[in-house]
Structure formats: structure tokens, C-alpha cells
Amino acid sequence: MWAIKELTIIINKMRDNSFETRLLHTPYEKPDAYNALAMPVYHSVACEFDTAEAMEEAFCGRTADHCYSRITNPTVQYYENRVRAVTGAYGVTALNSGMSAISNALLTVAYAGANIVTSPHLFGNTYSFLKNTLGALGVEARFCDLTNPEEVRSQIDEHSCAIFLEMITNPQMEVADLKLLSAIGQAYGVPLIADTTVVPFSVFHAKDFGVDIEIISSTKYISGGATSLGGLIIDYGTFDWSGAKVLKMWRGPAGNEAFSTRMRREIHRNIGAYMTPQAAYMQTLGLETLQLRFMRQAATCLDLARRLQETEGIVSVNYTGLEGNPFYALSITQFGEYPGAMLTFDLASREACFAFLNRLRLIRRATNLFDNKSLIIHPASTIYGSFPETVRRSMHVKQETIRLSVGLESMDDLLDDIKQALGPVL
Ligand SMILES: *Cc1c(COP(=O)(O)O)cnc(C)c1O
């Protein structure tokens, strides 16, 4: 299991080391038979036991031995432990995509008759999961303006099981005040669950801003070069679940264990979306260079955002790290100078966007975020292409907007490509 006492002691001892050091030097739980420096990939569905008694102990959760790779696996657990070592979290679970992290987390707190207070500004599949998938199970998604505290308060009632949000919404680039939302949640006994994919934990410390459960699509920055899908659920152990309806029977002596206990013992096993050992291996490698890559990509992004503001043919640039941005002050407080490596910009029309995309030579037309390569997309016609026009409008996804995920190329090469693709006539 993930809550191993010995490892917790080692991880605690590493607390004084820097982020980069902790990332690289988190020990294995058991010594490797060959002293391998890279965690071996345990491509085995099951692990065997010496005795029936040992088997009973493990299956009943009294020992931490691995039984079956839908539940735990040594390679995946090592990846989870590295994330625990750098975030200081109480529990970390690696799933096979960002969407499975979101669905596992929300299914752990939701029940028929419950509601989730959220914004309509969400990743397309997350919106659909909340509205359609959970909606069909009798869980209501209450879409409101999370930048308006009064509206948030008015949506919360005794059946609210979570406030759920994306930290910087995409493509709207809206920033909610996390400490304020956390305080509102605390006052009503509702946890704050945040999808923090756009700014990695190397620079954004979710716990400091009152996030109780952090969710990350590790497909993005962490995988490093878009090698694999993955998702993380990070439980900071900060929320007292004593009052949470469906978590009562999972309560431990401290009141803060219930979420991770139910999620690991019930939801995660029943859904069966655990990360594969191969993906965990690649994402562990990705973690080692996370901070390096992020700082380079985000610095290029800020530089590019400033330059694009002065570029003819571009109507407006949206990046919360720009001084003139309406969320600038909040963005600096929460994320520092570099709020991610994604920006959007508007051109004159949908036609202008399509013509621009078709003329690009270097930047790739693709839907992922935070690949090493810069990627570009027209969200309205793709990610939100199957949404009815009225829904798309209510989500403020505009036909004039282009989203750019900035990679590791040089700023000058990216700017040159954008300028040549804008063409002389736009
Ligand atoms: C990509 C993304 C997801 C979904 O992640 P997958 O790994 O593709 O399932 C969820 N939220 C945000 C903010 C994302 O960018």
C-alpha cells in the first residue's frame, strides 16, 4: 500500500533537500536485487507469497506487499512515492489518464442527490463527465462563476460534496482565488478539489493555497515529451471528512484519511484504471527533468506573449503573466512569474485562424499540452467542436481564439513561424 511507515520516515528525512534533489533521490521501498539505478519495470500482473498466512495479511491490508497490478505495482508505486516526496502529500495515486484521475476522485466524494459546485470553464471531457456522466447518476453539476464569491456561496448547500475547478481555465485563462474558495469551502464543510495540470507542483504548491485534493493530467508536463498518458490524485490530508456523507464508514481516528482510504480500497479497485508500469517508468524519467523543462518553456511563453502583443495581425493575447491581464495580480500571488507554458491569442475571424494554422511550418497542429514541441489548436472547432453552439458560447470558447502550448524551441524560431503564418494580408 502507499502509506508505508518506513518510507514515510525516509521521505520526511528528505524534507530539507531541494525539490530537484528529492525528485532524483527518493529511495525504493526495498533494495533492488541488482542495485539498479533506474527503477525496474515490473511488468507482472501478480506477485506471489511464501505462505497462506502472508497472503491473508496482504489481502486484508495488514501488510504492504503487492498482490495484483490493478491495485498496486512496484514500479507505479515508486512513481507515486517520488510525487509524495516532492509534494509532501499524505497519499498519491497514479491513474492511467488525467480523466481517470478526475473520475476516480469525484466518484469517491459524490452520491445520488449530491452536487458539485464548479465553473462552466472546464476541459471538454471534464465538462461532459460532470454534466452527462455524473448527471445520469443523479449528481448535479452546479456551474457558476467561481471568481464571484457570493455566487459560489449561493450554490453551496448541505448536499455539496466538492468545489471543483481548473486553476487557470483553458482557453478562457480565468484564475480563481484559491484561498478564498478554500475558506468558503471550509466554512460549509466542502473540500476544494483542483485540477492543477497547467502549472506543475515544482512551482505551484497547492497545499499552501488550501487545495485539499490536487488532480493532475501527468500526460502533460510530467510525462516529458508526451511519451505516455497518466493522471495523479494527490491528497494533502488537510480535509476533515467526518461530515462527508459517503465517507463515514471509511473514517480513521484522525478524520483526514477517509478520502484516500475509500478511493484506494473501493473506487480505484472497482474502476480499474491504475497506471501501467511502462507509463510509470516513463513518467518517473519525465519527473527528473520537470523543473528544467518547465522553467525553459514558461520563460519562452512569457517572452513570446509579450512579443505577440506587438505583432500586427494579432487582435489580443491572453496569458495571465502579462502585466495588463485582468488576473495578473492573483496569478503572480498563486503561480509566481511564470503561470504555465500555454497562451491564447485572437485573430480577426475563424477563417483567419484556419488560414494561419494552415500556413505554419514549425509549430505542430495537435491537441496535447506541454509537449517538448510547440503545439497549436483552434479549440472552438476541435475540443469543443461537438458542443452545441449555445453551450460553447456559455463556456466562452470563441471562434477567433487560437491556443498555443509552448515547447522547448527557441523563442525566435517560434516568433518567426507565427509571423510568416500571419501573412501579409491578415
Ligand atoms: C489534458 C487535460 C485533462 C485530461 O487529461 P488526460 O490525461 O488527457 O486524460 C484534464 N484537465 C486538463 C486541464 C487537461 O489539460
The ligand as a Gaussian input file, in Angstrom:
#p B3LYP/6-31G(d) Opt

LIG

0 1
 C       -5.449000      17.115000     -20.741000
 C       -6.216000      17.590000     -19.580000
 C       -7.073000      16.728000     -18.892000
 C       -7.275000      15.292000     -19.293000
 O       -6.106000      14.564000     -19.189000
 P       -5.839000      13.174000     -19.999000
 O       -4.530000      12.750000     -19.475000
 O       -5.844000      13.521000     -21.449000
 O       -6.959000      12.260000     -19.648000
 C       -7.743000      17.225000     -17.795000
 N       -7.595000      18.500000     -17.403000
 C       -6.775000      19.361000     -18.036000
 C       -6.638000      20.744000     -17.537000
 C       -6.062000      18.944000     -19.150000
 O       -5.257000      19.794000     -19.800000

